């Protein structure tokens, strides 16, 4: 049975094809060297749990999309107060587009055609400053169903 490997590889391949992502990681986020500036923008995959039903496995997945917020040391000029003296809004916008592209591919694109299908409605939660090096982005949570075709009732 390779469903777990196949799902991780499908997500990794899709995310690596996105020009707004430099690095794709999985597993324990604490083991990723977040101090390394060259890995950003980053997509990180965490499989939360799996549920089983007739001929289907449903993976509950969290995907973290993050980039470094650049802070301008100058005070914001008139008209820049709303945006602030950093690119946080730009980071949120770009990372949300990465999340949306992945969801779109899984809802009706090539990933959907390969039988990796999103169940229900995904949610994305923004974050800022959750880590040591001024990161911002989105945490996307979704359920992905795949066929459980490698199991035989005769086992």
Protein Blocks (a to p, Z undefined) as FASTA:
>chain_A
ZZlmmmmmmmmmmmmmpmkbfbdcehjfklpcfklmklpccdddddfbdcddehiacddd
dddddddddddfbdcdehilmnopafklmmmmmmmmmmmmmmmmmmmmmmlmnopacehj
ddddddehkbfnopaddddddddddddfkbcfkZZ
